[in-house]
């Protein structure tokens, strides 16, 4: 995956620069805001990935969109666009946020469930998984009503599927197997 490696390189460069300038907290806050905005704006994603739009136009528009951000952040965006890597900008942001998590020792955990979970239930789920430090975990509870019940816990490359949907699927699969 060449894009991932490239995104990691740019992220590492941004992260190292932010640390050297003692701006890591500010840069991370801006990255979180920018990441959320880009994820929610499909038109901006298409704009970044479009090979038809000229680099100078992309720089001009990016300057206007990110004008309230720090100069460090603005210069980084311009650098990425000048090197024609704006199509992986969101990946770069996500990789930089991962570097920050590693630096702080935090873990991002997603718990997908059929209904919204209360804090007590989330705490029990986190305690049931040895790989998670519940004190340093940042939990995002996503709702997927098709699960019927239970949950799916995701953390980077690790996943625990304790959903009713999966259990029913596995039972159906066993019952459909022919026994000779």
C-alpha positions in Angstrom: 0.0 0.0 0.0 2.0 2.9 -1.3 -0.4 5.6 -0.3 -0.3 4.5 3.3 3.5 4.6 3.4 3.5 8.0 1.8 0.8 9.3 4.2 2.9 8.0 7.1 6.0 9.9 5.8 4.1 13.2 5.5 2.5 12.6 8.9 5.8 11.9 10.5 7.2 15.1 9.0 4.3 17.2 10.2 4.4 15.5 13.7 8.2 16.0 14.1 7.9 19.7 13.0 5.0 20.3 15.4 7.1 18.8 18.3 10.2 20.8 17.4 8.1 24.0 17.4 6.2 23.0 20.6 2.9 23.2 18.6 1.8 19.6 18.8 -1.3 20.4 20.9 -2.4 23.2 18.5 -1.7 21.2 15.4 -3.5 18.1 16.7 -6.6 20.2 17.6 -6.6 21.7 14.1 -6.1 18.3 12.5 -9.1 16.9 14.4 -11.3 19.8 13.2 -10.0 19.5 9.6 -10.4 15.7 9.6 -14.0 15.9 10.8 -14.8 18.6 8.3 -13.2 16.8 5.3 -14.9 13.5 6.3 -18.3 15.2 6.3 -17.8 17.1 3.1 -17.8 14.7 0.1 -17.5 17.6 -2.3 -14.3 18.8 -0.8 -12.9 15.3 -1.0 -13.8 15.1 -4.7 -12.1 18.5 -5.1 -8.9 17.3 -3.5 -8.8 14.1 -5.6 -9.7 15.8 -8.9 -6.8 15.7 -11.5 -8.6 18.3 -13.6 -8.4 21.2 -11.2 -5.0 23.1 -11.4 -2.6 23.1 -8.5 -2.7 26.9 -8.2 -6.5 26.8 -7.9 -6.3 24.1 -5.3 -3.8 26.2 -3.3 -5.9 29.3 -3.6 -9.1 27.5 -2.4 -7.2 25.6 0.4 -5.8 29.0 1.7 -9.3 30.4 1.9 -10.8 27.3 3.6 -8.0 27.0 6.2 -7.4 30.7 6.7 -8.4 30.5 10.4 -5.8 27.8 11.1 -2.2 28.4 12.2 0.5 29.3 9.7 2.2 25.9 10.4 -1.0 24.1 9.3 -1.6 26.4 6.3 2.0 25.9 5.1 1.7 22.2 5.5 -1.5 22.1 3.4 0.2 24.2 0.7 3.3 21.9 0.7 1.1 18.8 0.3 -0.9 20.4 -2.6 2.3 21.7 -4.3 3.7 18.1 -4.3 0.4 16.9 -5.7 -0.4 14.7 -2.7 -3.7 16.4 -1.8 -5.6 13.2 -2.7 -4.1 11.5 0.4 -4.6 14.6 2.7 -7.2 12.8 4.9 -4.9 9.8 5.2 -2.0 12.1 6.3 -4.2 13.7 8.9 -5.4 10.3 10.3 -1.8 9.0 10.4 -0.7 12.2 12.3 -3.5 11.7 14.8 -2.3 8.1 15.3 1.2 9.4 16.0 -0.2 11.7 18.6 -2.1 8.8 20.2 1.1 6.8 20.4 2.9 9.8 21.9 0.3 10.2 24.5 -0.2 6.4 25.0 -3.9 6.6 24.1 -5.9 4.0 22.3 -8.8 4.8 19.9 -11.6 2.2 20.3 -14.8 2.0 18.3 -17.7 0.0 19.8 -20.4 -0.7 17.2 -23.7 -1.6 18.8 -27.4 -1.8 18.0 -28.3 0.8 20.5 -26.4 3.6 22.3 -24.4 2.3 25.2 -24.1 3.9 28.6 -20.8 4.5 30.3 -21.1 1.5 32.6 -21.6 -0.9 29.7 -18.7 0.6 27.8 -16.5 0.2 30.9 -17.5 -3.5 31.2 -16.7 -4.1 27.5 -13.3 -2.4 27.8 -12.4 -4.4 30.9 -13.3 -7.6 29.2 -10.5 -7.0 26.6 -7.0 -7.3 27.9 -5.5 -5.4 25.0 -7.2 -2.2 26.0 -6.1 0.2 28.8 -9.5 1.6 29.7 -7.9 4.6 31.4 -6.2 5.7 28.2 -9.0 4.6 25.8 -10.9 7.1 23.6 -14.2 5.4 22.9 -16.5 6.1 20.0 -19.9 4.3 20.1 -21.3 3.8 16.7 -24.9 2.6 16.2 -25.7 -0.1 13.6 -29.2 -1.4 14.2 -28.6 -4.4 11.9 -26.5 -6.0 14.6 -29.7 -6.9 16.5 -27.7 -7.0 19.8 -24.3 -7.4 21.2 -21.3 -5.3 19.9 -18.3 -5.2 17.6 -15.2 -3.8 19.2 -12.5 -2.4 16.9 -9.1 -1.1 17.7 -6.6 -0.6 14.9 -6.1 -4.2 13.4 -7.9 -5.9 16.4 -11.6 -6.7 16.3 -13.9 -8.6 18.6 -17.3 -9.5 17.1 -19.8 -10.4 19.8 -22.9 -9.4 17.8 -26.1 -11.3 17.6 -26.1 -10.9 13.9 -22.8 -12.7 13.5 -23.8 -15.5 15.9 -27.0 -16.1 14.0 -25.1 -16.1 10.7 -22.6 -18.7 12.1 -25.5 -20.9 13.3 -27.2 -20.7 9.9 -23.9 -21.6 8.2 -23.5 -24.7 10.4 -27.1 -25.8 9.8 -26.7 -25.4 6.1 -23.6 -27.6 5.9 -24.4 -31.0 4.6 -23.5 -33.9 6.8 -22.8 -37.2 5.1 
